[in-house]
Amino acid sequence: MPDAKLLETFESPTSESFLIEHIHEEFTSVCPLTGHPDFGRITIRYEPNDLCIELKSLKLYYHSFRNEGAFYEAVTNQIRDDLRDCMSPRWLEVVSEWKGRGGIRSCITATAGEDL
């Protein structure tokens, strides 16, 4: 199971509204049916409230999925839920883009909070 306790935060540098985007190009997890590795790109966009995510902790959190069997949809929603619970952002979007398998590529989007 991914370890949300790895996630750390720091105080937002301003109370003004601004948008943060982080892209992780080397995300891996495992297909729960075949056991084959899944490779994807995770993009998070959020408007912080009081806290921002610390990037080293985010990288370690992403690595905790490496040997986990989960469908794309579950991975995307888990990341959204853990980041929402950790930071309580005003708005959050998690987009997972998965490399093709069998001629099909997938892109999953999960949001939380008010839309920008």
C-alpha atoms as one frame of an Amber mdcrd trajectory, in Angstrom:
protein
   0.000   0.000   0.000   1.316   3.482  -0.828   2.624   5.296   2.233   0.956
   8.708   2.675   3.004   9.214   5.852   5.947   9.979   3.561   4.301  13.232
   2.435   5.648  16.410   4.029   4.498  19.992   3.647   5.759  23.512   4.195
   3.919  26.788   4.684   2.722  28.553   1.563   4.811  31.672   0.905   1.682
  33.798   0.448  -2.017  33.787   1.202  -2.664  35.122  -2.306  -4.045  32.767
  -4.921  -1.488  31.040  -7.182  -1.190  27.759  -9.048   1.489  25.102  -8.574
   2.160  22.323 -11.087   4.500  19.363 -10.549   5.151  16.711 -13.193   6.622
  13.281 -12.436   7.712  11.589 -15.657   8.865   8.218 -14.274   5.910   6.866
 -12.286   5.614   3.085 -12.015   3.125   0.701 -10.487   2.024  -2.857 -11.268
  -1.052  -4.180 -13.066  -3.052  -6.150 -10.477  -4.193  -8.687 -13.094  -1.003
  -9.428 -15.018   1.708  -8.337 -12.590   3.345  -6.401 -15.432   4.753  -2.932
 -14.722   2.734   0.120 -15.703   4.582   3.295 -16.626   3.041   6.726 -16.414
   3.389  10.427 -15.995   1.684  12.098 -13.027   0.842  15.796 -13.127  -0.512
  17.533 -10.063  -1.881  21.057 -10.166  -3.112  22.783  -7.053  -3.941  26.074
  -5.483  -2.497  25.966  -1.976  -4.431  27.068   1.031  -1.871  27.174   3.853
   0.477  24.340   2.839   2.555  23.233  -0.141   3.912  19.756  -0.811   7.643
  19.199  -0.301   9.090  17.659  -3.479  11.508  15.074  -2.064   8.717  13.627
   0.047   6.444  13.591  -3.013   9.081  11.644  -4.969   9.432   9.083  -2.152
   5.643   8.795  -1.934   5.437   8.126  -5.679   8.133   5.447  -5.316   5.988
   3.683  -2.701   3.609   2.720  -5.542   6.385   0.944  -7.444   5.511  -2.614
  -6.379   1.815  -2.039  -5.743  -0.850  -3.743  -7.821  -3.503  -1.172  -8.682
  -5.587  -0.074 -11.633  -4.898   3.350 -13.156  -8.104   4.794 -11.731  -7.269
   3.640  -8.198  -3.741   5.057  -8.397  -4.992   8.456  -9.561  -7.709   8.693
  -6.923  -5.334   7.516  -4.162  -2.833  10.243  -5.014  -5.628  12.849  -5.077
  -6.995  11.691  -1.723  -3.603  11.556   0.001  -2.541  14.990  -1.270  -5.924
  16.498  -0.379  -5.725  15.062   3.142  -2.112  16.177   3.580  -2.360  19.758
   2.282  -6.059  20.740   2.303  -5.590  22.803  -0.866  -8.226  25.171  -2.188
  -8.229  23.147  -5.399  -6.350  20.070  -6.621  -6.145  18.157  -9.888  -4.225
  14.917 -10.454  -3.758  13.701 -14.027  -2.195  10.331 -14.765  -1.130   9.568
 -18.331  -0.249   5.919 -18.940   1.976   4.467 -21.643   0.195   2.396 -24.239
  -0.493  -1.276 -23.793  -2.291  -3.313 -26.449  -2.723  -0.170 -28.531  -4.602
   1.704 -25.777  -3.281   4.683 -23.835  -5.150   5.967 -20.804  -5.435   9.359
 -19.139  -7.229   9.654 -15.780  -8.137  12.948 -14.063  -9.254  13.311 -10.431
 -10.060  16.644  -8.769 -10.878  17.971  -5.322 -12.037  21.362  -4.087 -13.427
  24.264  -6.056 -12.530  24.650  -9.727 -10.229  27.494 -10.693
